[in-house]
Amino acid sequence: MNSKLIDWLIFIILSIIWGSSFVLMKEGLLNLTAYQVASLRIISSGLVLLPVAYKSYKQIPRNKILYTFLSGTLGSLLPAYLFCIAEERIDSALAGVLNSLTPIFVIIVGALFFQSKTSLNKVIGIIIALTGTILLFFSQPGFSTNSNAVDVLLIVLATIMYGININMVRRYLHDIPSIQIASLALFLNAIPALVVLYFTGYFNKDFLTHGVLVSTAYSFLLGICGTAIASVIFYMLIKRAGAVFSSMVTYAIPLVAIIWGVIYGEKIGWKQVASLVIILAGVWVANKKGKI
């Protein structure tokens, strides 16, 4: 099979997996709390990558372990809780669209705290993307009666954490293979996730109840596929096709999330789609090489 075709196939699979994560959260939340779904996600992903994490622990320098743990906290643990809490009240499609702000906050955080160079096209892209976000916020169905402002801000906070994590990894963990960082970070953060899960009363539930079992299964699927396997596939794609091609998954994820939203009967109109286009246009301009 043609190498380029394989790259696109991997790209499509990754987009579907990550884009489906938001609806998997919704399924988990039907019978479990946000803290339980998020905890199960991190725990299951950490367990799946345990063999790699064990090997990585021996290879990563000891002075880098703390940064690796923080990478998992900012890049996986806390965002997992924030997304689940937000999705208790907002649509999965909206969550998927807001997730596309991540590249914008990578640029903003890099410029503010990591001395990254900021060109004119990045500034213009940021303005366009943030304009799309504001329009998306006001275009929500029933905005005047229920704006869900806090929930939207929770997801924005999660994307800011993604931005901090990516810049931190670039600065302090650039010399360590990404799969080693991901596996050890997820395993280490599975420990606090287990503590949180215990205090939610999850282990006191009646696991013979169909709803609890189904939501648990979706939460595990979210962790195994949406976090562990997706991370491995993403790093595989970076090695095969490069960072620029791999980063285009940012554009595909919200599209998949919207398709799932339509399937599940979520209210998605032309205003939401137009806002998405504006956000993605901003991301494209901000990441465009050269100056405008």
Protein Blocks (a to p, Z undefined) as FASTA:
>chain_A
ZZklmmmmmmmmmmmmmmmmmmmmmmmmmmpcfklmmmmmmmmmmmmmmmmmmmmmmmpc
fklmmmmmmmmmmmmmmmmmmmmmmmmmmcfklmmmmmmmmmmmmmmmmmmmnopacdfk
lmmmmmmmmmmmmmmmmmpghklmonolmmmmmmmmmmmmmmmmmmmmmmmmmmpcfklm
mmmmmmmmmmmmmmmmmmnommmpcfkbmklmmmmmmmmmmmmmmmmmmmmmmmmmmmmn
ojklmmmmmmmmmmmmmmmmmmnopacdfklmmmmmmmmmmmmmmmpgcjZZ
